């Protein structure tokens, strides 16, 4: 195996591991005050309705590099905050493959608190997703015969799936568990037998907030993800810091993602292994009801498709806000 093929194999592996397209891909955008994007049980959990727009671009200067855009909204629908709804629209493109779709969410929140002095809430959420996948084969003409490539056409297929989630908040502690793509559903856009009908992915997040709101708040957290069909596993280790200001809040953070699985490649005469690793610094500001954040992800390792990183912007607007409801350091809820 030559070096060029080795590079190709490991790049494809790392791309598939982290950015496989099964609906809205799991990046680090949930850390930009957007837990609802990956956990349906967070719909309507906060004391404000939240509108969030994200744009992500990988490998600037590379043709057909992966890009993702999402628009999401979630809010409570009653005075006591027991029910929440949400919606997500997304557009994802990765080379010759693209997908777009929408999710509609309902969440129910059970409150065990005796008042507003202690947060004790268990939440359940369900998202129904409709996704259309498209494979652009218009450039695959006059090529050597391949039984899996038709050439000169667009292939399209749509499918339906659901996400199920549960969240628990207790004072300054939080945890979330979500099953993405709960239903078995094959995308017929690919030749039968090429792709499994199991797109299920399990996500588990947990964290806590420490400190003084008038000074600094520290929020360590993690997120573990497990892809059931391939048994791939990865973990995010995160730390965010918040500083209250007269106009709102400024905050920053650092996220480190590492896979538990690696790919072997030929390095000269030796066989080495590389696991997906990348670091993501985050900067954000809340100005009155507006929110802005920027994240930059940089892959660590000897084998890289491009030296550039992944850039993402998030714009947010909080609406239908109630007075501060809980006496806790819980930025995702208050």
Secondary structure, 3 states (H helix, E strand, C coil): CCHHHHHHHHHHHHHHHHHCCCCCCCCCHHHCCCHHHCCHHHCCCCCCEEEEEEEEEECCCCCCCCEEEEEEEEEECCCCCCEEEEEEEEEEEECCEEEEEEEEEEEEEEECCCCCCCCEEEEEEEEEEEEEEEEECCCCCCCCCCCCCCCCCEEEEEEEEEEEEEEEEECCEEEEEEEECCCCCCCCCCCCCCCCCCCCEEEEEEEEEEECCCCEEEEEEEEEEEECCCCEEEEEEEEEEEEECCCEEEEEEEEEEEEEEEEEEEECCEEEEEEEEEEEEEEEEEECCEEEEEEEEEECCCCCCCCCCEEEEEEEEEECCCCCCCCCCCCCCC
